[in-house]
Amino acid sequence: MSGVRLLVGTRKGAFILTSDGRREKWDVSAPQFGGWQFYHLKGSPVAPNRVYASQSSDWFGQTMQRSDDGGKTWETVGNKFLYDGIQGTHQWYDGTPHPWEFKRVWHLEPSLSDPDTVYAGVEDAALFKSTDGGQTWHELSHLRGHSTGSKWSPGAGGMCLHTILIDPSNHNRLYVGISAAGAFRSDDAGETWKPITKGLYSKYLPDPTSEVGHCVHRIAQHPSRPDTLFMQKHWDVMRTDDRGESWHKISGNLPTDFGFVIDVHAHEPETVFVVPIKSDSEHYPMDGKLQVFRSRSGGNEWQAMTKGLPQKDCYVNVLREAMDVDTLDECGVYFGTTGGQVYGSTDGGETWSVIVHDLPPVVSVEVQTI
Amino acid sequence: MVRVELPYHLRQLARVDHEVAVDVSGVVTAGAIIDALETRFPMLRGTIRDHATGQRRPFLRFFACEEDVSFAGLDAPLPEAVADGREPLTILGALAGG
C-alpha cells in the first residue's frame, strides 16, 4: 500500500484525486463526463483498478460507467434497470399508492470476492445485482416484495436505497438502508429480508416505533466487527451489536444528532465519525462551524474535531455518501461538501486540510488505499 | 444517410464532437433514427427513450426543418428533407437547470 485514490462524485462530473502515502500533495483529475451527476463511484476491493460509477442526468436518465484502469478511461456498461415482475405500489408523500418508478442508482457495492459482481441500490428503492461487470442487471426483488413494501414512502430526497453492506465474514449476509423505509437484513444473499428497526424511534411517524418508515440516512460497519453497525438516522445516531436485532441511541453529547454521514476508523472499531447538521430544516452545520465529531468509545462521548476546518460563516452540507476512510497505518479520513470542498485528515481526525476547494457540489467520496 | 444533431451530454457519451450520420432503412421516423443511433452508439441506449416505457424522455424534444416534431409520435414519418439528409433531426435537451 503506497498511496490513496479518492473517487469523488459531484453534481457536474466525477473527479479522481490521487496522492502518495504521505497524503500531502494531491493530483486532481480533469472532470470525468463533465455536466453529468455522479451519485457514487466505488472500486472493487479485489481488483482496485476496476471502478464502477453511477452517472445520471435529469434529461438523459441513468447510465453506468466502468473503468479497468482506476478511472483513467471508462466504458459505458448496462443501464437497463427494470423492476422484476409485478411493479406494485409504495406510498407516496400524501399516503396514496404510487407505482414504483426507476429514477437513478444511488449506491454501488462491488462484491468482496469477484470483480464482475456488483450490487446497485436504486431509487425508487430496490436492489439490483450484476454478475457480468455491469453489462446486465437483475433485481433481487424479494426485498421490494417484502410484505411491508407497499408501506414504504420516500424521504425528501426520494425513496432511495443508499446503503449496501456485505458482511465480510459471511458474504450471504447483506444489509441495506432505505430512506424512508428503514433498514433490512438478508442472511441468504437476498432471498429473504427482515426489517431491523427494533429500537429506532422516529417521532414524525404515526407510530414512532413502527417496523418501517424510519428515515435511515447511513449505516457503517467495521470489517473486524461485522455484527456491530452504526447508523446516522434522520435524527439520532444509533448502534447495534447484534446484526440489527436491537438498536440503542448513542447520540450522547452531540450538539445535534441530525446528519447524513457516519463512518468508522479503519483500525479502531470503536472510533466513529459523524458530521452533525443543525436540523432537517436547515441543512448546514451549527453556528457556521464545520465540525467533525469523533467518538473513541463507540458512541455517547463525542469530541469536536475542528482544527483546519472553517469555524465561521460555513453553511455547507455533507451528504450521506460523502465520507470515507483509508487503511494506511495512520488512518486517513475524508469528506466532501455541497460547497465543493474535499477535506482530509491523516491523523484520524485530529487535524484537517483542504485537498481541493472548488469542485461542484460533492455527492460522494470513496477512498481506495492502493 | 440521415443526419442527427445530438445535445452536448450525448455527444460526450458517444464520444463524438459533431453531427452524426446513420443509415435508416424503410420509413424514416424518429423511432427508426433512434434505433439506428443505438445500434451505432450502444452507449446511448436508454438516454433518449426510457428503457421501461420506450417513450421519449420528457426533458427532450425533437426538431426537424425548424418544426417541433416531438409530439408526432416515434412512428410518424419525418419530413423528406430529413429523410434524404438535407436537414438534420435535432435532439434538444430542455434549457433548464443549474
Interface residues (C-beta under 8 A of the other chain):
Chain A: F33 G34 G35 W36 S57 D58 W59 F60 G61 Q62 T63 T76 N79 K80 F81 L82 Y83 E101 F102
Chain B: P7 Y8 H9 L10 Q12 L13 P42 M43 R45 G46 T47 I48 D50 H51 A52 R57 F59 L60 G93 A94 G97
